[in-house]
Amino acid sequence: MAIRVVAVLGAGAWGTALANLAARGEDARVLLCARDPGHVVEMAATGVNARRLPGVPLLSNVAPTADLAAAAKADVILAAVPTQALRETLAAIAPLVEGAPPVVVCAKGIERGTGRFVTEIVNEVMPRSPAAILSGPSFARDVARGLPTAVTLAARDGVVAAALAAMIAGPTFRVYSSSDVRGVEIGGAAKNVLAIASGVAAGRGLGASAGAALVARGFAELSRFGRAYDAEPATLAGLSGLGDLVLTCGSAMSRNFSFGFALGEGASVEEATEKTGLAEGAFTCGVMLDLARAAEVDMPISAAVDAVLAERVGVDEAIAELLARPSKPEG
């Protein structure tokens, strides 16, 4: 696979970090696409994405742009926009694409309203393009600073997955390839919801023991859900599943954890959103539970998060209901 031009859709912190990763090759050219022309002008003038990733210079072969027609000519497209904006973003570039460039989704979640996983959105909007997913325990600032990070890139075709993984891998950014697309997608979606629960527990001051229990039982939920949708157990126990769950359930750098922490401290959903910004897990929770119920999968922690987000119960009531569940064999 000849990869000379890469387009990154989304000039957030993660998109910017990925653009620099993709630009390390000698002949590589990367287009960093932002919706706001003013943002493009700022990045081009300063060589830094000060709005989203301050202090991290863009490599010289990263070109900020708002020109989707130019991005449509890329050999590979990295879609680094939130899951709920993915369909709209791809629909804007799809009519301009002449070939069939692979589309690597670099977002975690499930689309509300449709229940579609992110590669299914790619398949619907850009059916000729191979769909791939990049996920795993990674914070944009860590990656941008060159701190050791390991993630997984999955595509149905293992050869395509390996080629795409090699494109962005680097000395401190290890990328494992996989053909278990659904497993990687489920890990990234479910861990965001469970990170909200962990944040709530931390914000409520429930202690380290409760935090560890939430991670363990949360992983059991994630695994049950994954098995119901044909994910491979090794994927769920790997970087994009357990690895990402551990990261986001234990760090204030996680927006989902921070959102949950604010709820645990007593903030309303609206106040927590204003404080931390939009948490992808809040969008994913309800639709994931719909899919879980359809497959007869029990996800009590996720259901408690959904009840709190919908303001059907308060935080203390949700915690009490979880603790009052009947004892049963672990599994």
C-alpha positions in Angstrom: 0.0 0.0 0.0 1.6 3.3 -1.1 0.9 6.0 1.5 2.2 9.4 0.6 -0.6 11.8 1.6 -2.6 11.4 4.8 -5.6 13.5 5.7 -6.6 13.9 9.3 -10.2 15.0 9.7 -10.5 16.9 13.0 -7.9 19.4 14.4 -8.5 18.6 18.0 -5.8 17.4 20.4 -6.0 13.8 19.2 -6.1 14.7 15.5 -3.1 17.0 15.9 -1.1 14.3 17.8 -1.9 11.8 15.1 -1.0 14.2 12.3 2.5 14.6 13.8 2.8 10.8 14.0 1.8 10.3 10.4 4.2 13.0 9.3 7.4 11.4 10.5 8.1 9.6 7.3 10.6 11.2 4.9 8.1 11.6 2.0 5.0 11.9 4.1 2.6 14.8 3.6 -0.2 15.3 6.1 -3.2 17.5 5.8 -4.7 18.5 9.2 -8.3 19.5 8.4 -10.2 21.9 10.6 -13.7 23.2 10.0 -12.9 26.8 11.1 -10.8 28.7 8.5 -9.7 31.0 11.3 -8.3 28.1 13.1 -6.4 27.0 10.0 -4.9 30.5 9.6 -3.7 30.5 13.2 -2.1 27.1 12.9 -0.4 28.0 9.6 0.9 31.2 11.0 2.2 29.9 14.3 3.0 26.3 13.6 1.1 25.2 16.7 -2.4 24.2 17.4 -2.7 26.5 20.4 -6.4 26.0 20.7 -6.2 22.3 21.2 -2.6 21.2 21.8 -0.6 24.2 23.0 3.2 23.9 23.3 3.4 21.1 20.7 4.9 22.3 17.3 3.4 20.9 14.2 6.0 19.1 12.0 7.0 20.9 8.9 5.2 18.5 6.6 1.8 18.9 8.4 -0.3 21.4 6.5 -3.4 22.8 8.2 -6.3 23.2 5.8 -10.1 23.7 5.5 -10.1 22.4 1.9 -11.9 19.0 1.9 -11.3 18.7 -1.8 -7.6 18.5 -1.2 -8.1 16.1 1.7 -10.3 13.8 -0.5 -7.2 13.1 -2.7 -5.3 11.6 0.3 -4.1 7.9 0.2 -5.5 7.4 3.8 -8.0 9.3 5.9 -7.8 9.4 9.7 -11.2 10.5 11.1 -10.4 12.1 14.4 -13.8 13.6 15.1 -16.3 12.6 17.9 -18.4 9.6 17.1 -21.6 11.6 17.0 -20.1 13.9 14.3 -18.5 11.1 12.2 -21.4 10.5 9.8 -21.7 14.2 9.0 -18.0 14.6 8.5 -17.6 11.6 6.2 -20.7 12.7 4.3 -19.1 16.0 3.5 -15.9 14.5 2.0 -17.4 11.3 0.4 -18.7 13.0 -2.8 -15.2 14.5 -3.3 -13.3 11.2 -3.0 -12.5 9.6 -6.4 -10.7 6.4 -5.2 -11.2 4.2 -2.2 -8.8 5.4 0.5 -8.9 3.4 3.8 -10.7 5.3 6.5 -9.3 4.9 10.0 -11.7 6.0 12.7 -9.9 7.4 15.7 -13.0 7.9 17.9 -14.7 5.7 20.5 -18.4 5.3 20.8 -21.7 4.1 19.2 -23.9 6.4 17.1 -27.0 7.5 18.9 -30.3 7.0 17.0 -28.9 4.2 14.8 -26.9 2.0 17.1 -24.1 1.8 14.6 -20.6 1.1 15.5 -18.1 3.5 14.0 -16.8 1.3 11.1 -20.4 0.6 10.2 -20.8 4.3 9.7 -17.8 4.3 7.3 -19.3 1.3 5.5 -22.6 3.1 5.0 -21.2 6.5 4.0 -18.1 5.5 2.1 -18.8 1.8 1.1 -15.8 1.5 -1.3 -13.2 2.5 1.4 -11.8 -0.1 3.7 -12.9 0.8 7.3 -10.4 0.5 10.2 -10.5 1.5 13.9 -7.6 2.8 16.0 -8.1 2.5 19.8 -6.3 1.9 23.0 -5.0 3.5 26.2 -3.7 6.9 24.9 -4.0 10.5 25.9 -3.2 13.0 23.1 -0.7 15.0 25.2 1.2 11.9 26.2 1.5 10.8 22.6 2.4 14.3 21.5 5.2 14.5 24.1 6.6 11.2 22.9 5.8 9.2 26.0 5.6 5.4 25.5 2.1 4.4 24.3 0.7 1.2 22.8 -2.6 1.0 20.9 -4.4 -1.4 18.5 -5.4 -0.8 14.9 -8.0 -3.2 13.4 -9.3 -3.8 9.9 -11.1 -6.8 8.5 -8.2 -7.4 6.1 -5.1 -8.2 8.2 -2.7 -7.0 5.5 -4.5 -3.6 5.4 -4.4 -3.4 9.2 -0.7 -4.1 9.3 0.1 -1.5 6.6 -1.9 1.2 8.4 -0.4 0.3 11.7 3.1 0.7 10.3 2.1 4.1 8.9 1.7 5.7 12.3 3.9 3.5 14.5 7.0 5.1 15.9 9.8 4.6 18.5 7.5 5.5 21.4 4.1 4.7 19.7 3.6 1.0 19.4 0.7 -0.1 17.2 -0.5 -3.6 17.2 -2.6 -4.8 14.3 -5.8 -6.9 14.5 -8.7 -8.1 12.3 -11.1 -8.1 15.3 -12.8 -4.8 14.4 -15.8 -5.3 16.5 -13.8 -6.2 19.6 -11.7 -3.0 19.3 -14.8 -0.9 18.8 -16.7 -2.3 21.8 -13.7 -1.8 24.1 -13.5 1.8 23.2 -17.2 2.5 23.5 -17.9 0.6 26.7 -14.9 1.9 28.7 -16.1 5.5 28.3 -19.3 4.7 30.1 -17.5 2.7 32.8 -15.1 5.6 33.3 -18.0 7.8 34.2 -19.0 5.4 36.9 -15.4 5.3 38.2 -15.4 9.1 38.2 -18.6 9.2 40.2 -17.2 6.9 42.8 -14.0 8.9 43.1 -16.0 12.2 43.3 -18.2 10.7 46.0 -15.1 9.7 48.0 -15.9 5.9 48.0 -12.3 4.9 48.2 -9.7 2.9 46.3 -11.4 -0.5 47.1 -14.6 0.7 45.4 -12.6 2.0 42.5 -10.9 -1.4 42.0 -14.2 -3.2 42.3 -15.7 -1.0 39.6 -12.9 -1.6 37.2 -13.1 -5.4 37.7 -16.9 -5.6 37.5 -16.9 -3.1 34.7 -14.6 -5.3 32.7 -17.0 -8.2 33.3 -19.8 -6.1 31.8 -17.6 -5.1 28.9 -16.6 -8.7 28.3 -20.2 -10.0 28.3 -21.3 -7.3 25.9 -18.3 -8.0 23.7 -18.9 -11.8 23.6 -22.6 -11.2 22.6 -21.4 -9.2 19.6 -18.7 -11.7 18.5 -15.7 -9.9 19.9 -12.6 -12.0 20.6 -11.8 -12.5 24.3 -8.1 -11.7 23.6 -9.1 -8.4 22.2 -11.3 -7.5 25.1 -8.5 -8.4 27.5 -6.0 -6.4 25.4 -5.1 -2.8 24.9 -8.3 -1.6 23.4 -10.4 -3.3 26.1 -8.9 -3.8 29.5 -6.0 -1.5 28.8 -8.1 1.5 27.9 -10.5 0.7 30.7 -7.7 0.9 33.3 -6.4 4.2 31.9 -9.7 6.0 31.7 -11.1 4.7 35.0 -8.1 6.0 36.9 -7.1 9.4 35.5 -8.5 12.9 35.7 -7.0 13.4 32.3 -9.9 11.3 31.0 -12.9 13.6 30.2 -15.3 10.8 31.0 -13.7 10.2 34.4 -13.7 14.0 35.1 -17.3 14.3 34.0 -18.3 11.5 36.4 -16.1 13.0 39.2 -18.1 16.2 38.9 -21.4 14.2 39.2 -20.0 12.5 42.2 -19.3 15.8 43.8 -22.9 16.8 43.4 -23.0 18.6 40.1 -26.0 18.2 37.8 -25.5 16.7 34.3 -25.7 20.2 32.8 -23.2 21.6 35.4 -20.8 18.6 34.9 -20.9 19.1 31.1 -20.2 22.9 31.5 -17.2 22.0 33.7 -15.6 19.2 31.7 -17.0 19.5 28.2 -18.9 16.8 26.3 -18.1 13.3 27.5 -18.5 10.6 24.8 -19.6 8.1 27.3 -22.7 10.2 28.1 -23.8 9.8 24.4 -22.8 6.2 24.2 -24.5 4.9 27.4 -28.1 4.8 26.3 -27.5 3.3 22.9 -25.1 0.7 24.3 -27.7 -0.4 26.8 -30.3 -0.7 24.0 -27.9 -3.1 22.2 -27.2 -5.0 25.4 -30.9 -5.5 26.2 -31.4 -6.7 22.6 -28.7 -9.3 23.2 -30.0 -10.1 26.7 -26.7 -8.9 28.3 -26.8 -7.6 31.9 -24.9 -4.4 32.5 -25.9 -3.0 35.9 -23.1 -0.5 36.3 -23.8 1.0 32.9 -27.5 1.0 33.6 -26.8 2.9 36.8 -24.8 5.5 34.9 -27.7 5.8 32.4 -30.2 6.3 35.2 -28.1 9.1 36.7 -27.5 10.8 33.3 -31.3 10.7 32.7 -31.8 12.0 36.2 -34.2 9.2 37.0 -32.2 8.6 40.2 -29.6 10.5 42.2 -26.0 9.3 42.6 -26.5 8.0 46.2 -29.6 6.1 45.1 -27.8 4.5 42.2 -24.9 3.5 44.4 -27.3 2.0 47.0 -29.1 0.0 44.3 -25.9 -1.5 43.0 -24.7 -2.5 46.4 -28.2 -4.1 47.2 -28.0 -6.4 44.2 -28.3 -10.1 45.3 -25.0 -11.9 45.7 -24.2 -14.4 43.0 -21.3 -16.4 41.7 -18.6 -14.2 40.1 -18.6 -14.2 36.4 
